[in-house]
């Protein structure tokens, strides 16, 4: 990790500098580009956003990638007709800038562990329809935004389940969600893979994200001497810059994506 990448209150961090066209740009989706919705399928995509992503990508010869917990199929549906480099399911799925898909992180140990805990999570969600289990196949995410009073109970159960699979899975506690994924996968690993290949290779990296699932990405960016931007309410982070809300992210990106920008 970068020597300065210690936890810092995000409210004390400076806003990010204007984007350089020579940078490699990595963007989280929910809570960063899109306002978080009660359910993942209810998000609203601003009509101009796919065109903005295309402009920003073109300015960097394709060195822009979405880094999301969503599968690639959902990203393509949300941002059509844009279809560029992306990492889905926190990096389990990855598509290079040339459109070639890479699917190298589906390990049998993680799959078996998910199968072991899936029935418990399904039963919990079925007992309370205010909760939603997002089964992405290679990851499991239990959303409880509608029942915040059950947070302590849900997180305690998640810790118990993690213990039952003896380290085969990683538990990420995000914004009103607990998510299980194979231990070999995280957003930092996905970003490092992109940075090792054209057109990202040799560029200064920039990553914008909002949740605890993005901290591995921030750490990798800091290790590379890049710009890590934490979005949203105050919290401790390894990022070195912050923006207050999705609207601020979109404004910052739009200023950099202007056709007349230098």
Residue pairs with C-beta under 8 A, 6 or more apart in sequence:
1 219
1 222
1 223
1 238
2 219
2 222
2 223
2 224
2 225
4 222
4 240
5 218
5 219
5 222
5 223
5 238
5 240
6 238
7 236
7 237
7 238
8 236
8 237
8 238
8 239
8 240
9 234
9 235
9 236
10 230
10 232
10 234
10 235
10 236
10 237
10 239
10 242
11 234
11 242
13 230
13 237
13 239
13 240
13 241
13 242
14 241
14 242
15 241
15 242
15 243
15 252
16 206
16 208
16 227
16 229
16 241
16 243
16 252
17 227
17 241
18 255
18 256
19 25
19 56
19 206
19 252
19 253
19 256
20 204
21 59
21 60
21 261
22 60
22 203
22 204
23 60
23 63
23 203
23 204
23 205
23 206
23 226
23 227
24 60
24 63
24 64
24 65
24 194
24 195
24 199
24 200
24 203
24 204
24 205
24 206
25 56
25 60
25 63
25 64
25 65
25 206
26 64
26 65
26 66
26 67
26 191
26 194
26 205
26 206
26 207
26 208
26 217
26 221
27 33
27 53
27 64
27 65
27 66
27 67
27 207
27 208
27 209
28 66
28 67
28 68
28 187
28 207
28 208
28 209
28 210
28 211
28 213
28 214
28 217
28 231
29 66
29 68
29 70
29 75
29 78
30 36
30 40
30 43
30 68
30 69
30 70
30 210
31 175
31 209
31 210
31 211
31 231
31 232
31 246
32 208
32 209
32 210
32 214
32 231
32 246
32 249
33 49
33 66
33 246
33 249
33 250
34 43
34 44
34 45
34 78
34 246
35 43
35 44
35 246
36 43
36 145
36 175
37 43
37 44
38 145
38 146
39 132
39 143
40 70
40 74
40 134
40 143
43 78
45 78
45 79
46 250
49 79
49 250
50 79
50 80
50 81
50 82
51 82
52 250
52 253
52 254
52 257
53 64
53 66
53 79
53 82
53 84
54 82
54 84
55 257
55 259
56 64
56 253
56 256
56 257
57 63
57 64
57 82
57 84
57 85
59 257
59 261
60 199
60 203
61 199
62 84
62 85
62 97
62 98
62 199
63 85
63 97
63 199
63 200
63 203
64 84
64 85
65 84
65 85
65 86
65 87
65 97
65 191
65 194
65 200
66 75
66 79
66 84
66 85
66 86
66 87
67 86
67 87
67 91
67 187
67 190
67 191
67 207
67 209
67 214
67 217
68 75
68 86
68 87
68 88
68 90
69 88
69 89
69 90
69 136
69 139
69 141
69 179
69 213
70 78
70 88
70 89
70 136
71 88
71 89
71 93
71 136
71 137
72 86
72 88
72 93
72 95
72 101
73 88
74 88
75 86
75 88
76 83
83 99
84 97
85 95
85 96
85 97
85 194
85 200
86 94
86 95
87 93
87 94
87 95
87 187
87 190
87 191
87 193
87 194
88 94
88 95
89 136
89 138
89 139
89 181
89 185
90 139
90 181
90 185
90 186
90 187
90 190
90 213
91 105
91 185
91 186
91 187
91 189
91 190
91 193
92 103
92 105
92 106
92 138
92 139
92 181
92 182
92 185
93 101
93 102
93 103
93 138
94 101
94 102
94 103
94 104
94 190
94 193
94 194
95 101
95 102
96 102
96 194
96 197
97 198
97 199
97 200
102 193
105 182
105 184
105 185
106 138
106 182
107 182
107 184
109 168
109 182
110 138
110 168
110 169
110 181
110 182
110 183
110 184
110 185
111 138
111 182
112 168
113 165
113 168
113 169
113 180
113 182
114 138
114 139
114 140
114 169
114 180
116 164
116 165
117 140
117 161
117 164
117 165
117 169
117 180
118 135
118 140
120 157
120 161
121 133
121 140
121 142
121 161
122 133
122 135
124 131
124 133
124 142
124 154
124 157
125 131
125 132
125 133
125 142
128 147
128 150
130 144
130 146
130 147
131 142
131 143
131 144
131 146
131 147
131 150
131 154
132 142
132 143
133 140
133 141
133 142
133 143
134 140
134 141
134 142
134 143
138 181
138 182
139 179
139 180
139 181
139 182
140 179
140 180
141 177
141 178
141 179
141 180
142 154
142 158
142 177
142 178
142 179
143 176
143 177
144 150
144 151
144 154
144 176
144 177
144 178
145 175
145 176
145 177
148 176
151 176
154 178
155 173
155 178
158 171
158 173
158 178
158 180
159 171
161 171
161 180
162 169
162 171
162 180
167 183
168 182
168 183
169 180
169 181
169 182
169 183
170 180
170 181
170 182
170 183
170 185
170 186
171 178
171 179
171 180
172 178
172 179
172 180
172 181
172 212
172 213
173 212
174 211
174 212
174 213
175 210
175 211
179 213
186 216
186 217
187 209
187 213
187 214
187 216
187 217
187 220
188 216
188 217
188 219
188 220
189 216
189 220
190 217
191 205
191 207
191 217
191 220
191 221
192 220
194 200
195 201
195 203
195 205
195 224
204 224
204 225
204 226
204 227
205 220
205 221
205 224
205 226
205 227
206 221
206 226
206 227
206 228
206 229
207 214
207 217
207 218
207 220
207 221
207 226
207 227
207 228
207 229
208 229
208 231
208 243
208 249
209 217
209 218
209 229
209 230
209 231
209 239
210 230
210 231
210 232
214 230
215 237
215 238
217 228
218 228
218 230
218 237
218 238
218 239
219 238
221 227
221 228
222 228
222 238
222 239
222 240
227 240
227 241
228 238
228 239
228 240
228 241
229 239
229 241
229 242
229 243
229 249
230 237
230 239
230 241
230 242
230 243
231 242
231 243
231 244
231 245
231 246
231 248
231 249
232 244
232 245
243 249
243 252
255 261
